[in-house]
Amino acid sequence: MQYRQVANHSPLSILGFGCMRFPKNGTKVDLAETEREIRRAVDSGVNYFDAAYTYPGIEEALGTIIERIGCRDKINIATKLPHYLIKSREELDKYFNTELERLKTDHIDYYLMHMLPDTDVWNRLKKMGIEEWIEEKKAAGQIGKIGFSYHGNSVSFCQVLDCYNWDFCQIQYNYMDENTQAGRTGLQYAAARNIPVIIMEPLRGGRLVSHLPKKAAAEFKKYAPDISPAEWAFRWLYSQPEVTVVLSGMNSITMLEENLRIANTARIGELTEDDHEFLREIRDIINEKMKVPCTGCGYCMPCASDVDIPGCFNAYNIGHTDNYYQGYKAYIMCTVLRSKKSGADKCVRCGRCLPRCPQGINIPEQLAHVNKYYGNFICRFIDWIIGRMYKYQ
């Protein structure tokens, strides 16, 4: 495993384990399979594991497995404070202590403000005494490094980075988001201050692999038949010296092994100008077809009207990047074939989802487009049949 080190930090593996997408058995984490993957990752030198308070069952699973393996002293645990749920200083301790209990540990190595959007929110937290709280936790050895995760534009990112003496930060960054989100501007701004940058969404929730337009997939095979789209995305990141850790939501041993191979062989500056031009062409092809820039993160959920927002957008994008039939099939499966319907037609435009979307998507407006695209007679007929099936069970 390769490592990168920034001043005042111990070396971090360039591949980080994004825990949000642990393997599932139904709705629960598959502990046996997840333990197998974590053991392999730790044995291979991965030392950064990223969780969050709001990822259902993830902190508990990670804590249980780390205790079983006995590897706490070999790894760095990163998790996140849900500041958007906190209304008082007392609640800071409440949520933090809950995370320590879930993770079965007495300290968090890398602690983040989850989705810190701007300086106004930070100033609200300051009024609660969060700066003093952080210093107390650091002095007690309960927090190692303090940082924040961010979705938004580069201007606001730089403002947030300057509003406190952060130890590290986490941003969404990939070859599609080079000039959006914090982007290359934000990446370089942090690196210039010797602040480690952790990368999330390197594959945009898998869309840069599993939902590529056919034209883009064909261009990948034509340009370099032996290199997968995922490998291109990771090597694009690893080639940049400002990138410290790239998180991958690995949910199979095959995916883990592939990511380990790439992380072991990637080199800074290895992509040529032709390679960069090729990826810019791929970006242009993808942008031709993509309708909604949803990564499937799920921060917009739960919907008060039970709409499966990420599912609807995923199906809508598949319908445009692949074909209508595949997208329609995905839409039926994620919205109609359920006892509680979750289609785009259920949206009442309440707007509660809007401030929670990291991508700034106008969700109600886009759901109206999805409903127009898929809400035809056949879909309503299938909905009616399924409804009668459940009625007589």
C-alpha positions, -999 to +999 in steps of 0.1 A: +000+000+000+012+035-008+009+063+018+009+101+017+019+123+045+011+159+053+028+179+080+017+170+116-001+139+103+009+102+104+010+086+069-024+077+055-031+050+030-040+065-004-070+041-005-095+047+022-125+024+031-157+043+026-180+024+050-214+038+039-218+011+013-209-019+035-223-052+020-259-057+031-280-088+039-315-073+033-315-040+052-288-049+077-250-049+073-237-084+063-212-086+092-195-118+079-188-105+044-179-070+058-154-085+083-138-105+055-133-074+034-120-053+064-096-080+074-082-081+039-080-043+037-062-040+070-038-068+061-031-049+029-022-017+046-055+003+044-056+025+075-084+050+070-120+040+075-148+065+070-182+063+087-209+088+099-235+090+126-263+090+101-252+060+081-277+033+094-259+006+113-225+014+100-207+027+131-220-003+151-208-027+124-174-011+121-169-010+159-179-047+162-156-059+134-126-038+146-130-053+181-132-088+166-101-083+145-082-065+172-068-039+148-077-006+165-041+005+169-034-001+132-062+021+117-076+056+118-114+058+124-131+088+108-167+096+116-189+127+115-209+149+139-244+155+126-243+192+135-276+198+117-294+178+145-277+197+174-293+225+192-272+229+223-237+222+237-250+193+258-261+176+226-225+177+213-216+153+241-247+132+236-240+125+199-203+121+203-206+097+232-231+077+212-206+074+184-178+062+208-202+035+221-212+024+186-176+022+175-164+006+207-135+030+211-124+058+234-113+081+207-119+092+171-088+097+150-104+120+124-136+137+134-156+157+109-184+183+109-208+164+085-217+184+054-206+218+068-222+241+041-210+276+049-195+299+075-230+309+088-236+274+101-201+273+116-208+306+134-240+291+148-220+262+162-194+286+176-222+303+196-228+269+212-192+267+222-180+241+197-145+255+195-140+251+232-156+217+230-132+206+203-102+218+223-114+199+254-119+167+234-084+170+218-068+177+252-085+146+266-073+125+237-108+118+225-104+135+192-072+133+172-078+156+141-107+178+134-121+185+099-153+189+079-169+173+048-182+197+022-205+198-008-209+231-026-189+256-047-152+265-044-158+300-031-178+289-001-153+260+004-124+284+007-143+306+031-151+276+054-115+264+052-104+299+064-129+302+093-111+278+116-078+260+121-089+228+105-066+197+105-081+182+074-111+183+050-132+160+028-146+170-006-164+154-035-139+153-064-136+133-096-130+140-133-166+151-137-164+175-108-130+190-116-146+225-120-177+220-098-181+214-061-149+225-043-131+214-075-095+216-083-095+252-070-105+240-035-082+210-036-052+232-043-063+259-018-063+233+010-030+217-001-013+250-002-021+253+036-007+217+042-043+205+050-049+168+040-077+164+015-099+133+017-117+125-015-153+112-016-175+102-046-145+093-068-169+074-091-199+097-084-218+070-066-208+044-092-222+063-121-187+067-137-187+029-140-221+013-141-242+040-158-219+053-184-234+061-218-227+034-244-207+058-264-184+066-234-180+029-225-170+022-261-144+050-261-129+036-229-125+002-246-111+018-277-085+040-260-071+015-235-089-020-236-072-033-205-080-003-182-115-001-167-135+031-163-131+028-125-093+025-128-092+056-150-112+075-124-089+064-095-057+070-114-068+105-124-071+112-087-039+094-075-019+112-102-025+145-083-001+151-054-027+173-035-049+142-030-042+125+003-068+097+005-094+085-019-124+068-003-140+039-021-174+024-010-162-012-015-189-038-011-173-069-026-140-086-022-135-084-060-139-046-059-115-044-029-088-065-047-091-043-078-088-011-057-058-025-039-041-033-071-047+002-084-036+019-052-004-002-052+006+007-087-006+043-092+020+071-095+018+109-091+018+125-125+015+093-144-013+105-167-002+121-199-017+151-216-034+127-241-049+109-211-063+141-197-077+151-230-093+117-234-110+121-200-122+155-209-138+140-240-155+114-218-168+141-196-184+158-225-200+126-237-215+120-202-228+155-199-247+151-232-269+124-217-270+130-179-303+146-169-299+149-131-265+151-113-276+129-084-249+107-068-274+086-048-259+097-015-294+096+001-290+128+021-324+140+008-341+110+024-364+102+040-390+120+020-420+131+039-442+119+010-423+085+007-408+093-027-376+073-034-358+103-047-324+087-055-342+057-071-363+080-093-333+100-104-312+069-110-339+054-132-344+087-151-306+089-158-305+053-169-333+060-193-312+087-210-277+072-206-286+036-215-321+033-229-357+039-220-365+003-213-337-002-188-346+030-171-383+022-171-375-013-156-354+004-128-383+028-121-409+001-118-386-019-095-378+010-072-412+027-070-441+004-080-430-030-069-434-021-032-462-023-008-457+015-001-454+033-034-425+057-038-429+071-073-422+107-085-460+113-087-461+114-049-440+145-046-461+174-032-433+200-037-429+207+000-392+216-006-379+199+026-354+180+006-338+211-011-314+222+017-303+186+022-291+180-013-253+182-016-256+187-054-280+216-052-306+198-074-340+213-077-356+180-066-393+188-069-388+202-104-367+172-115-392+148-100-419+164-121-398+156-152-394+120-140-431+117-135-438+130-170-412+107-184-423+075-167-458+082-154-477+067-183-506+043-186-485+011-183-469+023-151-502+032-136-517-001-147-488-021-131-493+001-100-530-008-099-523-046-102-496-045-074-520-025-053-547-052-056-522-079-049-513-063-016-549-056-008-558-093-008-527-106+010 
